[in-house]
Amino acid sequence: MTIAETREICKGLLARVPRDALVVVILVLASLLSFGLGYLTGTDASSQRSGSALGAPSPAASTTSGQLVVASKNGTKYYFPWCAGAERISEAHKVWFTSAAYARAAGYAPSANCAGL
């Protein structure tokens, strides 16, 4: 089969399909493709983040007061974002502080197993 024959077959098939149906099919396919790409981008971002919730400050960011620390609403200890204890805190229970001093002022104590605290 040559390219010219394939072209004629495609023209014949497209001539039988109403224009409105063709436009709807193209819109649906473009929407599905956009959704799929957005979903894949979101899964890549969630696998790369180190425990930060959407809208929460970035753990890599630092301020003039010091580095960010995280604690659990239900706990008494605070951690740096890269510590194992911080990774075990669920996103719904994370409380972020701009420095260890603010965490101590809020009643949290440094974790014994997180280096640097």
Long-range contacts (C-beta under 8 A, 24 or more apart in sequence): 50-81, 50-82, 50-87, 51-81, 51-86, 51-87, 51-89, 51-91, 51-94, 52-81, 53-91, 53-94, 56-94, 56-96, 57-96, 57-98, 63-98, 63-99, 65-98, 65-99, 65-101, 65-102, 66-98, 66-99, 66-100, 66-101, 67-99, 67-100, 68-96, 68-97, 68-98, 68-99, 69-96, 69-97, 69-99, 69-100, 69-103, 69-117, 70-94, 70-95, 70-96, 70-97, 71-95, 71-97, 71-103, 71-106, 71-108, 75-108, 76-107, 76-108, 76-109, 77-108, 77-109, 77-110, 77-111, 78-103, 78-104, 78-108, 78-109, 78-110, 78-111, 78-117, 79-111, 79-114, 79-117, 80-114, 80-116, 80-117, 83-111, 83-113, 83-114, 83-115, 84-113, 84-114, 85-111, 85-113, 85-114, 86-114
